[in-house]
Amino acid sequence: MRGQARAAILASCALAAIVLLLSACSGKTGGQAPPPPEVGVIKAVTQPITVYEDYVGQTEAVDTVEIRARVSGLLERQAFEDGGKVKKGDLLFVIDQQPYIAALAQAKAALAQTQAAHLNSKQNLDRIRPLLADKAISQQDLDAAIAKEGTDAANVDAAKAQVKTAELNLEYTSLHASRDGVVSKALIKPGGLVNASTTLLTTLYSVDPIYVNFAVSEQKLLELQRQLKRNPGEDKAKLPPFRLRLADGSEYKSSGRLNFVDAAVDPKSGTLQVRALVPNPDRLLRAGQLVRVIFPSLEPLNAFLVPQKAVQELQGKRSVYVVDAEGKAAYREVTANIRLGNDWAVESGVQPGEVVIVEGTQKVHPGAPVKPVPATADAKGDAKKETPSGGAPQNAAQKGAAAGAPQDSAKKDAAKPQDASKYGK
């Protein structure tokens, strides 16, 4: 009994000590709120931003020549290397010439025969023509001699045509390049049978320059038309150049110019076929190659750049926190459909001159006081990059893909923007 009483007393003392300790702690901090969190901020400054629209394009040779033989025979020789570069007039194929050499010799022999027959009939006519005056021959005999001479003369002309045909057929046994370009692989190897006009031997592609085909939206088409109408003296060659991005992400060194705009819009996709002409002196581009076509918007976008990490996204809506006049965080829903590298281009929702929180957004909530400090250099740099020409950011904006037009990614898509690669001026 005495031990149980002692344990109860000790427990009561320990509980009392804990209560006193808690009271002391609460007395030290009672009534004092924690300091407001420190956040990095930038001032919203609207600036003109050049947006680069991104399209899927495919290259096409300006000239594509199918190499077919005009005469039939066995293929005797291939005079080029598969996939090699050729010059206009270079020999490509040789078809067995012996049958055509023999045919030419036969045609020449037939010509010689007809020429001899014509000479004989002409001499005979010259002999009997004076005899008619002496009534040594009848008029019928003279008419027959004249007809014979005319027939033999026609036979000479026909034989000459046969010789010309045989010469052409012999010439056609050698196939030459019709222009400079790159030749594909040979589809018929030496020893194979070549049928005139039906057998495709190979294909010759022109290299420099080269076409790039892509599709633009109706909205972009209207923008191009307004630009040309605004400057009647300009033609489509005066529009800003098209730049290309290759499959490895690198930018092609030469830019292209608008070359062709189709006459009608595709009603299924709502897009219009457009073609650019691009120099290709180094043969880096090949026909059928997929590229990305980069074209600057003709009208700059008035917006300001905010780092991506400062923009909150929820159910397709985007928002930022700003610091109000009372030093408290305020929630703002913004319109931001274009992403420039690591930044969003904010078009509306924040007024110029307002202070936007770009660092420490996870520490604030609407109506809570904050301690604004200038953002770090990295945050400021992301939001204010400019090209040396001024006004256009170094990053190219790629807008969301247009619905129903998989090759046109220029339309705005507020729900699904896509990252764009950097394109410095």
Secondary structure, 3 states (H helix, E strand, C coil): CHHHHHHHHHHHHHHHHHHHHHHHHHHHHCCCCCCCCEEEEEECCCEEECCEEEEEEEEEECCEEEEECCCCEEEEEECCCCCCEECCCCEEEEECCHHHHHHHHHHHHHHHHHHHHHHHHHHHHHHHHHHHCCCCCCHHHHHHHHHHHHHHHHHHHHHHHHHHHHHHHHHHCEEECCCCEEECCCCCCCCCEECCCCCEEEEEECCCCEEEEEEEEHHHHHHHHHHHHHCCCCCHHHCCCEEEECCCCCECCCCEEEEEECCCCECCCCEEEEEEEECCCCCCCCCCCEEEEEEECCCCEEEEEEEHHHCEEECCEEEEEEECCCCEEEEEEEECCEEECCEEEECECCCCCCEEEEECHHHCCCCCECEEEECCHHHHHHHCCCCCCCCCCCECCECCCCCCCCCECCCCCCCCCECCCECCC
